[in-house]
Amino acid sequence: MDLENSIYGYLHEGGEIVPKEDKQIQYKGGQQKGMYIGQGMSYAEFVSKACERLDINSNGYAFHYTLEFDPSTLQQLDDDEDMHMMLSHSYDYARIYVLKWTRRVEVEGGIVNVQNDYCHNSTEETHNSIASCQANNESNLGLSQGFMSRCAETEVMPYDLSLCPQPIIGSGHSFPNADEFRNALYTMSLVGRFQYKFKKNSPKRIFVCCLVDGCPWRITANSVGTTKILKVNIFIDVHNHCADVECSSQPSMRGRRGGRVIEQVIRATPQYLPCQICKDFRSRYGVSLSYKQAWTYKEMAKERIYGFPENSYMLLPWLCQRLVEINPGTIAECSRQDGHFWQLFIADSFSIQGFLMGCQPVIAIDSTHLSGPYRGSLFSATAYDADDGMFPIAFGVVSSENYED
């Protein structure tokens, strides 16, 4: 490392910040380590090296620093822009404070509110209090009593990470690409019933934080080298919401990702009805969907499973050729107009032979309109056999019911 273009970072962790009489900051207890910080060092690289020096995991920690000209104010250190500001305004050294979040429970008027504070472990604290602080940080999202009551009144299931097919586990969790990470993030917000916003959103770097002001929840993920793989570097899975915000929380619905939520259900149960999707979204995620939204999500999930319908039309010439090769005497014709599918006619050889050998010389033709994005009509030709039973002869797909088709 080029020491001439570096500053000395003085890391403080595990102790307690105590304000002095001259309005400056004094740090007591814990551990102190030093490291060199290069001018071109990224935020993700800094967090990785700092945690390695302190022998800690980055989950649940927040980084702050003080400036030489204003040592009484803690500045947030969240991303590359903050790193640049710290390096630009620190001449020889920088004091960096690594603070851990903990959860504080208060009872007011019979309502249990869960708040989040920094966990300061001074040298005078007992081993039991330290263990308690770690246990609080390792637990999942805290729910107030008001939120649980709302779940019971509306028949909404409480927070359950098992409903998330691919939850974000923590720092070091990798995803094949940025889109897969965004899908996992969206599903996690639905299950956790919170909203988030992107501060940076690109295939190489994603920085997400909670939509509620002052909430410490955030995730930072960066690409691995020149690949598309996205790796989570920082994940603080702690929310700091007041009871009113928590009780009125309503996850945002994003149409393109809504289909991912029910994709596995559609694979197992293709007949999954939109009305049932509405009921399940309400009970699992506390989200009210319209019938049209549920139908749209189902169609999106089907497209991901079976592919786009227009791609299936491209296989029709090959399918017609194979039908003729496997069943000689079969008539299978597919016509195109302006490069697009136009008409289809199929009459199997065994149907033709059955009509000639044992059916009455009367053919009935009927058709029905097709629903879906491409419309058209499906027609069938049917005869009566010797027992007056219906005997299918041929079927086809045309644009509409007319004499020309």
C-alpha positions as CSV (number, residue, x, y, z in Angstrom):
1,M,0.0,0.0,0.0
2,D,1.1,3.5,-0.8
3,L,1.6,5.0,2.7
4,E,2.0,8.5,1.3
5,N,-1.6,8.5,-0.1
6,S,-3.1,6.8,3.0
7,I,-4.3,7.9,6.3
8,Y,-4.3,6.0,9.6
9,G,-7.7,4.7,10.7
10,Y,-8.1,4.4,14.5
11,L,-10.9,1.8,15.0
12,H,-13.0,1.7,18.2
13,E,-15.4,-1.2,18.9
14,G,-17.1,-2.7,21.9
15,G,-16.8,0.2,24.3
16,E,-18.8,3.2,25.3
17,I,-19.0,6.8,23.9
18,V,-19.0,9.3,26.7
19,P,-19.4,13.1,26.0
20,K,-16.9,15.3,27.7
21,E,-17.4,18.7,29.3
22,D,-15.8,20.5,26.3
23,K,-18.5,18.8,24.1
24,Q,-16.0,16.4,22.5
25,I,-16.3,12.6,22.5
26,Q,-14.4,10.2,24.6
27,Y,-14.4,6.4,24.0
28,K,-14.0,4.1,27.0
29,G,-13.5,0.4,27.1
30,G,-13.7,-2.1,24.2
31,Q,-10.9,-2.7,21.8
32,Q,-8.9,-0.4,19.6
33,K,-7.2,-1.4,16.4
34,G,-5.3,0.5,13.7
35,M,-5.3,0.2,9.9
36,Y,-4.1,2.1,6.9
37,I,-6.9,3.5,4.6
38,G,-5.9,4.2,1.0
39,Q,-7.3,7.1,-0.9
40,G,-8.8,4.8,-3.5
41,M,-10.3,2.2,-1.0
42,S,-13.9,1.4,-1.6
43,Y,-16.5,1.3,1.3
44,A,-17.0,-2.5,0.9
45,E,-13.2,-3.1,1.0
46,F,-12.9,-0.9,4.1
47,V,-15.7,-2.7,5.9
48,S,-14.2,-6.1,5.1
49,K,-10.7,-5.1,6.3
50,A,-12.0,-3.3,9.4
51,C,-14.1,-6.3,10.5
52,E,-11.1,-8.6,9.8
53,R,-8.9,-6.4,12.0
54,L,-11.5,-6.3,14.8
55,D,-12.4,-10.0,14.3
56,I,-16.2,-9.3,14.1
57,N,-19.0,-9.9,11.6
58,S,-20.3,-6.9,9.8
59,N,-24.0,-7.9,10.4
60,G,-25.7,-5.5,12.8
61,Y,-22.9,-2.9,12.9
62,A,-22.9,0.7,11.9
63,F,-19.8,2.7,11.1
64,H,-19.3,6.4,12.1
65,Y,-16.3,8.7,12.1
66,T,-15.4,12.2,13.5
67,L,-13.7,15.0,11.7
68,E,-10.6,16.7,13.0
69,F,-12.2,20.1,12.9
70,D,-15.4,18.9,14.6
71,P,-14.6,15.9,16.9
72,S,-17.9,16.3,18.8
73,T,-20.2,15.1,16.0
74,L,-20.5,11.6,14.7
75,Q,-20.7,11.4,10.9
76,Q,-22.3,8.4,9.2
77,L,-20.2,6.1,7.1
78,D,-22.5,4.2,4.8
79,D,-21.2,4.1,1.3
80,D,-18.4,5.1,-1.1
81,E,-19.5,8.8,-1.1
82,D,-19.1,8.9,2.7
83,M,-15.7,7.2,2.4
84,H,-14.6,9.9,-0.1
85,M,-15.8,12.6,2.3
86,M,-13.9,11.1,5.3
87,L,-10.7,10.7,3.3
88,S,-11.0,14.2,1.8
89,H,-11.4,15.9,5.2
90,S,-9.0,13.7,7.2
91,Y,-5.4,14.8,6.9
92,D,-3.3,12.3,8.8
93,Y,-5.7,10.1,10.7
94,A,-9.4,9.3,11.2
95,R,-11.3,8.0,14.3
96,I,-13.8,5.4,13.3
97,Y,-16.4,4.1,15.7
98,V,-18.0,0.7,15.1
99,L,-21.3,0.6,16.9
100,K,-23.6,-2.4,17.3
101,W,-27.4,-2.1,17.2
102,T,-29.4,-3.6,20.0
103,R,-33.2,-3.7,20.7
104,R,-34.8,-1.9,23.6
105,V,-38.3,-2.9,24.8
106,E,-40.6,-0.3,26.4
107,V,-44.1,-0.7,27.8
108,E,-46.3,2.4,27.6
109,G,-50.0,2.3,28.2
110,G,-50.1,-1.5,27.9
111,I,-48.5,-1.4,24.4
112,V,-45.1,-3.1,23.9
113,N,-42.9,-1.0,21.6
114,V,-39.6,-2.3,20.3
115,Q,-37.0,0.4,19.7
116,N,-33.4,0.1,18.6
117,D,-30.3,1.7,20.2
118,Y,-26.6,1.4,19.9
119,C,-25.2,-1.3,22.1
120,H,-22.3,0.1,24.1
121,N,-20.3,-2.5,26.0
122,S,-18.1,-0.9,28.6
123,T,-15.5,-2.8,30.6
124,E,-17.8,-2.6,33.7
125,E,-20.6,-4.5,32.1
126,T,-21.1,-8.1,33.1
127,H,-20.8,-11.1,30.8
128,N,-24.6,-11.7,31.1
129,S,-25.4,-8.3,29.7
130,I,-23.1,-8.8,26.8
131,A,-24.7,-12.1,26.0
132,S,-28.1,-10.6,26.2
133,C,-27.2,-7.8,23.8
134,Q,-25.9,-10.4,21.3
135,A,-29.1,-12.4,21.6
136,N,-31.2,-9.4,20.8
137,N,-29.2,-8.6,17.7
138,E,-29.4,-12.2,16.4
139,S,-33.2,-12.3,16.7
140,N,-35.5,-11.4,13.8
141,L,-37.7,-8.3,13.3
142,G,-39.3,-7.1,16.5
143,L,-43.1,-6.8,16.3
144,S,-45.1,-4.5,18.6
145,Q,-48.2,-5.7,20.4
146,G,-50.3,-3.4,18.2
147,F,-49.1,-5.1,15.0
148,M,-49.9,-8.5,16.4
149,S,-53.4,-7.3,17.3
150,R,-53.9,-6.0,13.8
151,C,-52.8,-9.5,12.5
152,A,-55.4,-11.2,14.7
153,E,-58.2,-8.8,13.8
154,T,-57.7,-9.1,10.0
155,E,-56.7,-12.8,10.0
156,V,-53.2,-11.9,8.8
157,M,-50.4,-14.3,9.8
158,P,-47.6,-12.7,11.7
159,Y,-44.0,-12.3,10.4
160,D,-42.7,-15.7,9.3
161,L,-39.5,-16.0,7.3
162,S,-40.4,-19.5,6.2
163,L,-42.8,-17.9,3.7
164,C,-39.7,-16.4,2.0
165,P,-38.4,-19.0,-0.5
166,Q,-34.9,-17.4,-0.7
167,P,-34.3,-15.0,2.2
168,I,-31.2,-12.9,2.4
169,I,-29.2,-14.6,5.1
170,G,-26.5,-12.0,5.8
171,S,-23.2,-10.7,4.6
172,G,-21.4,-13.1,2.3
173,H,-24.7,-14.3,0.8
174,S,-24.2,-14.5,-3.0
175,F,-26.8,-14.3,-5.9
176,P,-26.3,-15.2,-9.5
177,N,-27.1,-11.7,-10.7
178,A,-28.6,-8.4,-9.6
179,D,-32.1,-9.4,-10.7
180,E,-32.2,-12.4,-8.5
181,F,-31.0,-10.3,-5.5
182,R,-33.8,-7.8,-6.2
183,N,-36.4,-10.6,-6.3
184,A,-35.2,-12.0,-3.0
185,L,-35.3,-8.4,-1.5
186,Y,-38.8,-7.9,-2.7
187,T,-40.1,-11.2,-1.3
188,M,-38.4,-10.5,2.0
189,S,-40.1,-7.1,2.2
190,L,-43.5,-8.7,1.6
191,V,-42.9,-11.3,4.4
192,G,-41.5,-8.6,6.7
193,R,-44.2,-6.1,5.7
194,F,-41.9,-3.1,5.2
195,Q,-41.0,-0.8,2.3
196,Y,-37.6,0.0,1.1
197,K,-35.9,2.4,-1.3
198,F,-32.8,2.1,-3.5
199,K,-30.0,4.6,-2.9
200,K,-27.9,3.0,-5.6
201,N,-29.2,0.5,-8.1
202,S,-27.0,-0.9,-10.8
203,P,-25.9,-4.4,-11.9
204,K,-22.5,-3.8,-10.1
205,R,-23.7,-2.2,-6.8
206,I,-26.9,-2.0,-4.9
207,F,-27.5,0.0,-1.7
208,V,-31.0,-0.4,-0.1
209,C,-32.4,1.2,3.0
210,C,-35.7,1.2,4.8
211,L,-38.2,3.8,3.7
212,V,-38.8,4.9,7.3
213,D,-36.6,7.8,8.2
214,G,-34.1,6.9,10.9
215,C,-34.5,3.2,10.5
216,P,-31.1,1.4,10.5
217,W,-32.1,-1.5,8.3
218,R,-30.0,-1.5,5.1
219,I,-28.2,-3.8,2.7
220,T,-25.2,-3.2,0.5
221,A,-24.2,-5.7,-2.2
222,N,-21.4,-5.5,-4.8
223,S,-20.4,-7.6,-7.8
224,V,-17.6,-10.1,-7.5
225,G,-14.8,-9.0,-9.8
226,T,-16.0,-8.8,-13.4
227,T,-18.7,-11.4,-13.0
228,K,-22.5,-10.8,-12.7
229,I,-22.5,-12.5,-9.2
230,L,-23.7,-10.1,-6.5
231,K,-22.4,-10.6,-3.0
232,V,-23.9,-9.0,0.1
233,N,-21.3,-7.0,2.0
234,I,-23.4,-5.3,4.7
235,F,-26.7,-6.4,6.1
236,I,-28.2,-4.8,9.1
237,D,-31.5,-6.7,9.7
238,V,-32.9,-4.4,12.4
239,H,-35.9,-2.1,12.0
240,N,-36.6,0.9,14.2
241,H,-40.3,1.7,13.6
242,C,-42.7,3.4,15.9
243,A,-46.0,1.6,16.7
244,D,-48.1,3.8,14.3
245,V,-45.8,3.1,11.3
246,E,-45.6,-0.6,12.1
247,C,-49.4,-1.0,12.5
248,S,-50.1,0.9,9.2
249,S,-47.3,-0.8,7.3
250,Q,-48.3,-1.8,3.8
251,P,-45.7,-3.4,1.5
252,S,-45.6,-2.0,-2.0
253,M,-46.6,-4.2,-4.9
254,R,-44.4,-4.4,-7.9
255,G,-46.1,-6.1,-10.8
256,R,-43.1,-7.7,-12.5
257,R,-41.9,-9.3,-9.2
258,G,-45.3,-10.3,-7.9
259,G,-45.4,-13.4,-10.2
260,R,-42.2,-14.7,-8.5
261,V,-44.0,-14.9,-5.2
262,I,-46.5,-17.5,-6.5
263,E,-44.2,-19.2,-9.1
264,Q,-43.6,-22.4,-7.0
265,V,-47.3,-22.6,-6.2
266,I,-48.2,-22.4,-9.9
267,R,-45.7,-25.2,-10.6
268,A,-47.3,-27.5,-8.1
269,T,-50.9,-26.4,-8.7
270,P,-51.5,-25.0,-12.2
271,Q,-55.2,-24.6,-11.4
272,Y,-54.4,-22.0,-8.7
273,L,-57.3,-19.5,-9.1
274,P,-56.9,-15.7,-8.9
275,C,-59.5,-15.5,-6.2
276,Q,-57.5,-17.9,-4.0
277,I,-54.3,-15.8,-4.8
278,C,-56.1,-12.8,-3.4
279,K,-57.0,-14.6,-0.2
280,D,-53.5,-16.0,0.3
281,F,-51.8,-12.6,-0.2
282,R,-54.1,-11.1,2.3
283,S,-53.5,-13.8,5.0
284,R,-49.8,-14.2,4.4
285,Y,-48.6,-10.7,3.6
286,G,-51.4,-8.4,4.7
287,V,-51.8,-7.1,1.1
288,S,-55.1,-6.7,-0.7
289,L,-55.0,-7.6,-4.4
290,S,-57.7,-7.0,-7.0
291,Y,-58.8,-9.9,-9.1
292,K,-57.0,-8.3,-12.1
293,Q,-53.7,-8.0,-10.2
294,A,-54.0,-11.7,-9.1
295,W,-54.7,-12.8,-12.6
296,T,-51.7,-10.8,-13.9
297,Y,-49.4,-12.3,-11.4
298,K,-50.5,-15.8,-12.4
299,E,-49.9,-15.1,-16.0
300,M,-46.4,-13.8,-15.2
301,A,-45.6,-16.9,-13.2
302,K,-46.9,-19.1,-16.1
303,E,-44.6,-17.2,-18.5
304,R,-41.6,-17.9,-16.3
305,I,-42.5,-21.6,-16.1
306,Y,-43.7,-22.4,-19.6
307,G,-42.1,-19.5,-21.6
308,F,-43.8,-16.8,-23.7
309,P,-46.8,-18.0,-25.8
310,E,-45.4,-16.4,-29.0
311,N,-42.3,-18.7,-28.7
312,S,-44.6,-21.7,-28.8
313,Y,-46.1,-20.7,-32.2
314,M,-42.6,-20.9,-33.7
315,L,-42.6,-24.7,-33.0
316,L,-45.8,-25.4,-35.0
317,P,-44.1,-26.1,-38.4
318,W,-41.8,-28.6,-36.7
319,L,-44.7,-30.2,-34.8
320,C,-46.7,-30.6,-38.1
321,Q,-43.7,-32.2,-39.8
322,R,-43.2,-34.7,-37.0
323,L,-46.9,-35.6,-36.9
324,V,-46.7,-36.5,-40.6
325,E,-43.5,-38.5,-40.2
326,I,-44.8,-40.5,-37.2
327,N,-48.3,-41.1,-38.5
328,P,-48.2,-41.5,-42.3
329,G,-51.4,-40.3,-43.9
330,T,-51.9,-37.5,-41.4
331,I,-52.7,-34.0,-42.8
332,A,-51.0,-31.3,-40.7
333,E,-50.7,-27.8,-42.3
334,C,-49.6,-24.5,-40.7
335,S,-49.7,-21.3,-42.7
336,R,-48.1,-17.9,-41.9
337,Q,-48.8,-14.4,-43.0
338,D,-46.3,-11.5,-42.8
339,G,-44.0,-13.8,-40.7
340,H,-46.7,-14.6,-38.1
341,F,-48.9,-17.5,-37.5
342,W,-52.2,-17.5,-39.4
343,Q,-53.9,-20.9,-39.7
344,L,-53.5,-24.5,-38.5
345,F,-55.3,-27.6,-39.7
346,I,-54.7,-31.2,-38.3
347,A,-56.5,-34.4,-39.3
348,D,-54.9,-37.6,-37.9
349,S,-54.6,-40.6,-40.2
350,F,-56.5,-42.9,-37.8
351,S,-59.4,-40.3,-37.7
352,I,-59.5,-40.2,-41.5
353,Q,-59.5,-44.0,-41.7
354,G,-62.1,-44.4,-39.0
355,F,-64.5,-41.9,-40.8
356,L,-64.1,-43.7,-44.1
357,M,-64.6,-47.2,-42.6
358,G,-67.3,-46.8,-40.0
359,C,-69.0,-43.5,-39.8
360,Q,-72.1,-42.0,-41.2
361,P,-71.5,-39.7,-44.2
362,V,-72.3,-36.6,-42.3
363,I,-69.8,-34.1,-41.0
364,A,-70.7,-31.4,-38.4
365,I,-68.4,-28.3,-38.1
366,D,-68.5,-26.1,-35.0
367,S,-66.2,-23.5,-33.6
368,T,-65.6,-21.5,-30.4
369,H,-63.8,-18.2,-29.7
370,L,-60.4,-18.4,-28.0
371,S,-59.6,-16.2,-25.0
372,G,-56.2,-14.9,-24.3
373,P,-53.9,-12.3,-25.9
374,Y,-54.1,-13.7,-29.5
375,R,-57.9,-14.5,-29.8
376,G,-59.0,-16.4,-32.9
377,S,-61.3,-19.3,-33.2
378,L,-60.9,-23.1,-32.6
379,F,-63.0,-25.2,-34.9
380,S,-63.6,-29.0,-35.0
381,A,-65.1,-31.4,-37.6
382,T,-67.1,-34.3,-36.1
383,A,-69.0,-37.2,-37.5
384,Y,-71.3,-39.9,-36.0
385,D,-70.2,-43.5,-35.8
386,A,-72.3,-46.7,-36.2
387,D,-73.5,-46.3,-32.6
388,D,-74.5,-42.7,-33.1
389,G,-71.5,-41.6,-31.0
390,M,-69.5,-38.5,-31.8
391,F,-66.3,-39.3,-33.7
392,P,-63.6,-36.5,-34.0
393,I,-62.1,-36.1,-37.5
394,A,-60.1,-32.9,-37.6
395,F,-59.5,-29.6,-35.8
396,G,-57.9,-26.3,-36.6
397,V,-57.3,-22.7,-35.5
398,V,-58.3,-19.7,-37.7
399,S,-58.5,-16.0,-37.2
400,S,-62.3,-15.8,-37.1
401,E,-65.5,-17.5,-38.1
402,N,-65.9,-16.8,-41.9
403,Y,-66.3,-18.7,-45.1
404,E,-62.8,-17.9,-46.3
405,D,-61.1,-19.6,-43.3
